[in-house]
Amino acid sequence: MGRAAIDVRAIGAEREPLVAIDGFAPDPDGLRAAAAAARFGPAGQHYPGLRAPLPADYFAQVGPVIGAALERAFGHRGRVDVVDASFSIVSTPPALLSARQRLPHCDAYGAERVAFVHYLSPDDADGTAFFRHRSTGFETIDRARAPGYFATLEAELAAGEPPTGYVAGDTALFERTALADARFNRAALYRSFLLHSGAIAPDAALSPDPVTGRLTVTAFLALS
């Protein structure tokens, strides 16, 4: 396999970095085999699917390219800690999503936290979508913005719940600003405070089987 290719673009009005790394892992087929042998269970924490532990050497294999991407996108050369990481499969049918799962979300409020998705399904045609909240104009939710944003959102939701299904495009409350296209053995990195959601098509086959399902590695990194 050739050298990983790192691309960085600025998205939305806030011009936040979105990183795409093609040819990311040296042995993606080996990772798929490891996932097929792993024991998956309910993800919790509002993730609409299943999770399983990663191989112990996963970050030893991909750490150097992650470090290069973090330096290019965020100017970061310091310590990187893995806060949480696992194999993940989106498997919840659209009709069974909670109201929170039908909205864009952020995973942390600090600029020092970075989210990471490694796409491992050859058939995945979706990706990760990013959004602007129409009434506030916010594309990122930091600690200063959070109280006002959630108060506004709660008032909007009191007038009506979000539509059934995954939020992949524009809605009455949110405008999509960008899409990280899924591609086999591509990784995406972005700050965790960006409003985002899995861009799951309405007719997507959400199998819980890691061989046929929407298999990814998801992780959160802390920069210091």
Secondary structure as a PSIPRED ss2 file (coil, helix, strand):
# PSIPRED VFORMAT (PSIPRED V4.0)

   1 M C   1.000  0.000  0.000
   2 G C   1.000  0.000  0.000
   3 R C   1.000  0.000  0.000
   4 A C   1.000  0.000  0.000
   5 A E   0.000  0.000  1.000
   6 I E   0.000  0.000  1.000
   7 D E   0.000  0.000  1.000
   8 V E   0.000  0.000  1.000
   9 R E   0.000  0.000  1.000
  10 A E   0.000  0.000  1.000
  11 I E   0.000  0.000  1.000
  12 G C   1.000  0.000  0.000
  13 A C   1.000  0.000  0.000
  14 E C   1.000  0.000  0.000
  15 R C   1.000  0.000  0.000
  16 E E   0.000  0.000  1.000
  17 P E   0.000  0.000  1.000
  18 L E   0.000  0.000  1.000
  19 V E   0.000  0.000  1.000
  20 A E   0.000  0.000  1.000
  21 I E   0.000  0.000  1.000
  22 D E   0.000  0.000  1.000
  23 G C   1.000  0.000  0.000
  24 F C   1.000  0.000  0.000
  25 A C   1.000  0.000  0.000
  26 P C   1.000  0.000  0.000
  27 D C   1.000  0.000  0.000
  28 P H   0.000  1.000  0.000
  29 D H   0.000  1.000  0.000
  30 G H   0.000  1.000  0.000
  31 L H   0.000  1.000  0.000
  32 R H   0.000  1.000  0.000
  33 A H   0.000  1.000  0.000
  34 A H   0.000  1.000  0.000
  35 A H   0.000  1.000  0.000
  36 A H   0.000  1.000  0.000
  37 A H   0.000  1.000  0.000
  38 A C   1.000  0.000  0.000
  39 R C   1.000  0.000  0.000
  40 F C   1.000  0.000  0.000
  41 G E   0.000  0.000  1.000
  42 P E   0.000  0.000  1.000
  43 A C   1.000  0.000  0.000
  44 G C   1.000  0.000  0.000
  45 Q C   1.000  0.000  0.000
  46 H C   1.000  0.000  0.000
  47 Y C   1.000  0.000  0.000
  48 P C   1.000  0.000  0.000
  49 G E   0.000  0.000  1.000
  50 L E   0.000  0.000  1.000
  51 R E   0.000  0.000  1.000
  52 A E   0.000  0.000  1.000
  53 P C   1.000  0.000  0.000
  54 L C   1.000  0.000  0.000
  55 P C   1.000  0.000  0.000
  56 A C   1.000  0.000  0.000
  57 D C   1.000  0.000  0.000
  58 Y H   0.000  1.000  0.000
  59 F H   0.000  1.000  0.000
  60 A H   0.000  1.000  0.000
  61 Q H   0.000  1.000  0.000
  62 V H   0.000  1.000  0.000
  63 G H   0.000  1.000  0.000
  64 P H   0.000  1.000  0.000
  65 V H   0.000  1.000  0.000
  66 I H   0.000  1.000  0.000
  67 G H   0.000  1.000  0.000
  68 A H   0.000  1.000  0.000
  69 A H   0.000  1.000  0.000
  70 L H   0.000  1.000  0.000
  71 E H   0.000  1.000  0.000
  72 R H   0.000  1.000  0.000
  73 A H   0.000  1.000  0.000
  74 F H   0.000  1.000  0.000
  75 G C   1.000  0.000  0.000
  76 H C   1.000  0.000  0.000
  77 R C   1.000  0.000  0.000
  78 G C   1.000  0.000  0.000
  79 R C   1.000  0.000  0.000
  80 V E   0.000  0.000  1.000
  81 D E   0.000  0.000  1.000
  82 V E   0.000  0.000  1.000
  83 V E   0.000  0.000  1.000
  84 D E   0.000  0.000  1.000
  85 A E   0.000  0.000  1.000
  86 S E   0.000  0.000  1.000
  87 F E   0.000  0.000  1.000
  88 S E   0.000  0.000  1.000
  89 I E   0.000  0.000  1.000
  90 V E   0.000  0.000  1.000
  91 S C   1.000  0.000  0.000
  92 T C   1.000  0.000  0.000
  93 P C   1.000  0.000  0.000
  94 P H   0.000  1.000  0.000
  95 A H   0.000  1.000  0.000
  96 L H   0.000  1.000  0.000
  97 L C   1.000  0.000  0.000
  98 S C   1.000  0.000  0.000
  99 A C   1.000  0.000  0.000
 100 R H   0.000  1.000  0.000
 101 Q H   0.000  1.000  0.000
 102 R H   0.000  1.000  0.000
 103 L C   1.000  0.000  0.000
 104 P C   1.000  0.000  0.000
 105 H E   0.000  0.000  1.000
 106 C C   1.000  0.000  0.000
 107 D C   1.000  0.000  0.000
 108 A C   1.000  0.000  0.000
 109 Y C   1.000  0.000  0.000
 110 G C   1.000  0.000  0.000
 111 A C   1.000  0.000  0.000
 112 E C   1.000  0.000  0.000
 113 R E   0.000  0.000  1.000
 114 V E   0.000  0.000  1.000
 115 A E   0.000  0.000  1.000
 116 F E   0.000  0.000  1.000
 117 V E   0.000  0.000  1.000
 118 H E   0.000  0.000  1.000
 119 Y E   0.000  0.000  1.000
 120 L C   1.000  0.000  0.000
 121 S C   1.000  0.000  0.000
 122 P C   1.000  0.000  0.000
 123 D C   1.000  0.000  0.000
 124 D C   1.000  0.000  0.000
 125 A C   1.000  0.000  0.000
 126 D C   1.000  0.000  0.000
 127 G E   0.000  0.000  1.000
 128 T E   0.000  0.000  1.000
 129 A E   0.000  0.000  1.000
 130 F E   0.000  0.000  1.000
 131 F E   0.000  0.000  1.000
 132 R E   0.000  0.000  1.000
 133 H E   0.000  0.000  1.000
 134 R C   1.000  0.000  0.000
 135 S C   1.000  0.000  0.000
 136 T C   1.000  0.000  0.000
 137 G C   1.000  0.000  0.000
 138 F C   1.000  0.000  0.000
 139 E C   1.000  0.000  0.000
 140 T E   0.000  0.000  1.000
 141 I C   1.000  0.000  0.000
 142 D C   1.000  0.000  0.000
 143 R C   1.000  0.000  0.000
 144 A C   1.000  0.000  0.000
 145 R C   1.000  0.000  0.000
 146 A H   0.000  1.000  0.000
 147 P H   0.000  1.000  0.000
 148 G H   0.000  1.000  0.000
 149 Y H   0.000  1.000  0.000
 150 F H   0.000  1.000  0.000
 151 A H   0.000  1.000  0.000
 152 T H   0.000  1.000  0.000
 153 L H   0.000  1.000  0.000
 154 E H   0.000  1.000  0.000
 155 A H   0.000  1.000  0.000
 156 E H   0.000  1.000  0.000
 157 L H   0.000  1.000  0.000
 158 A H   0.000  1.000  0.000
 159 A C   1.000  0.000  0.000
 160 G C   1.000  0.000  0.000
 161 E C   1.000  0.000  0.000
 162 P C   1.000  0.000  0.000
 163 P C   1.000  0.000  0.000
 164 T C   1.000  0.000  0.000
 165 G C   1.000  0.000  0.000
 166 Y C   1.000  0.000  0.000
 167 V C   1.000  0.000  0.000
 168 A C   1.000  0.000  0.000
 169 G C   1.000  0.000  0.000
 170 D C   1.000  0.000  0.000
 171 T C   1.000  0.000  0.000
 172 A C   1.000  0.000  0.000
 173 L C   1.000  0.000  0.000
 174 F E   0.000  0.000  1.000
 175 E E   0.000  0.000  1.000
 176 R E   0.000  0.000  1.000
 177 T E   0.000  0.000  1.000
 178 A E   0.000  0.000  1.000
 179 L E   0.000  0.000  1.000
 180 A E   0.000  0.000  1.000
 181 D E   0.000  0.000  1.000
 182 A C   1.000  0.000  0.000
 183 R C   1.000  0.000  0.000
 184 F C   1.000  0.000  0.000
 185 N C   1.000  0.000  0.000
 186 R E   0.000  0.000  1.000
 187 A E   0.000  0.000  1.000
 188 A E   0.000  0.000  1.000
 189 L E   0.000  0.000  1.000
 190 Y E   0.000  0.000  1.000
 191 R E   0.000  0.000  1.000
 192 S C   1.000  0.000  0.000
 193 F C   1.000  0.000  0.000
 194 L E   0.000  0.000  1.000
 195 L C   1.000  0.000  0.000
 196 H E   0.000  0.000  1.000
 197 S E   0.000  0.000  1.000
 198 G E   0.000  0.000  1.000
 199 A C   1.000  0.000  0.000
 200 I C   1.000  0.000  0.000
 201 A C   1.000  0.000  0.000
 202 P C   1.000  0.000  0.000
 203 D C   1.000  0.000  0.000
 204 A C   1.000  0.000  0.000
 205 A C   1.000  0.000  0.000
 206 L C   1.000  0.000  0.000
 207 S C   1.000  0.000  0.000
 208 P C   1.000  0.000  0.000
 209 D C   1.000  0.000  0.000
 210 P C   1.000  0.000  0.000
 211 V C   1.000  0.000  0.000
 212 T C   1.000  0.000  0.000
 213 G C   1.000  0.000  0.000
 214 R E   0.000  0.000  1.000
 215 L E   0.000  0.000  1.000
 216 T E   0.000  0.000  1.000
 217 V E   0.000  0.000  1.000
 218 T E   0.000  0.000  1.000
 219 A E   0.000  0.000  1.000
 220 F E   0.000  0.000  1.000
 221 L E   0.000  0.000  1.000
 222 A E   0.000  0.000  1.000
 223 L E   0.000  0.000  1.000
 224 S C   1.000  0.000  0.000
